[in-house]
Amino acid sequence: MLKPTKATSALLVAVAAAVGFAAGPATSSASATSSQYSLSTQTLPDGKKVVARWNPCQTITYRVNAGLAGNTTARRLAAINDVKGAFARASAVSGLKFRYAGTTTQIPTNTSSSTWYGRQTSAEIVVAWASQTTRGKKSNLLGRSSSGGYVAGTGGYAFKYWKAGSAPWTGVSGRGFVVLNAAQNAKFRPGFGSGSTRGELLMHEIGHAVGLNHVSSTSQVMYPTILSRSAAGYSTGDRLGLQRLGATNSCVATPGF
């Protein structure tokens, strides 16, 4: 007869911000690297450092709060379509599967009584626009630039690690968020065309949510500042990083998140 094993688990959270039109040098909670891609890592209790990735065998659901993305229904719908387009681009490169689960009124934020990921039960990832000057529409997850102002967007994930009995420690990401600064809506053109676009901002923050860090190469979407380009698209380094985080990895049997 086998004795039941006791499971031990814990959560770690990582966030990073895109500055977008910053007056000074771009900043991030994770330092930019000189290589073309950088993967977020976590250290397990046994000292082993692992890449923070999602279970490639799951379908990752996401919801969108576009209430502050535009002042008309058409503009808000266009923003939702850009979110869908950004997830589709991340999926095409990484092989991760994403599914739109509808809209939400939630804006990811921590409160005195609960965490953003603890309340996020209707989808694995929530994308929301926030207003830092409107009560009830703020997010304390939105980062600040070196000049002190709020950045254009912030993305991050929650990483859970666990062990059962004598089995080795295992970890996986299971919740993610993207918070965009509604005060900077006008700085980003809708879509994925030329200029500084909302599409690229979303691709950047989704990159953080699935485990990419900032890099110092200006040709990459994961450069900390959103630049004007001929078209928005993941570049060579971005693609290599997403592929390393994606469907080529083994499945992870995740206990309840």
Secondary structure as UniProt FT lines:
FT   STRAND          7..18
FT   STRAND          41..43
FT   TURN            45..46
FT   STRAND          49..51
FT   TURN            56..57
FT   STRAND          59..65
FT   TURN            67..68
FT   HELIX           73..94
FT   STRAND          97..103
FT   HELIX           116..119
FT   STRAND          125..130
FT   TURN            132..133
FT   TURN            135..136
FT   TURN            140..141
FT   TURN            146..147
FT   STRAND          153..164
FT   TURN            165..166
FT   STRAND          170..181
FT   HELIX           182..187
FT   HELIX           198..210
FT   TURN            218..219
FT   TURN            221..222
FT   HELIX           236..245
FT   TURN            246..248
//
